[in-house]
Amino acid sequence: MKRIPFILALMTLTTSIAIAQQPRRMGPGGPPPPRLNEFLNLTSAQETAIDALHESMRTTIDPLFEQKRAAEEQLRALADSASPDPATVGRQFLAVRAIDQQIRSAHDAMEQKVAALLTADQKVKFDAFNAARHMGPPPPPPPR
């Protein structure tokens, strides 16, 4: 009878050791990307200017994200109604898509402004960073 607690303790210890030795995963895409500032070796003046650009973009896109959330909720409500009108659902879908385009345009404009602040070598790295960022794994399928 004294063997059972000993065996359970031994099994627990063995399992704990095995789990502790497994490599840690950093998330679905592997390790996080390096900070852009470090990757590009930015000067402090460049960092300050880029931080200001990010803050400016944030004030532009935060209201757009709120609009998108509201528009998506309205789209969901229209689609989930007892007898959804396809034309109304379609118009609402296009409204959500238009907000997405505005957000994308703001991001693209900011990237162009950042690129204008960089040296030629930094620009090459910046383009490679953006290309790698866009090559991530495919998005998960939509929920059912």
Secondary structure as UniProt FT lines:
FT   HELIX           3..20
FT   TURN            28..29
FT   HELIX           36..40
FT   HELIX           44..80
FT   HELIX           86..116
FT   HELIX           120..134
//
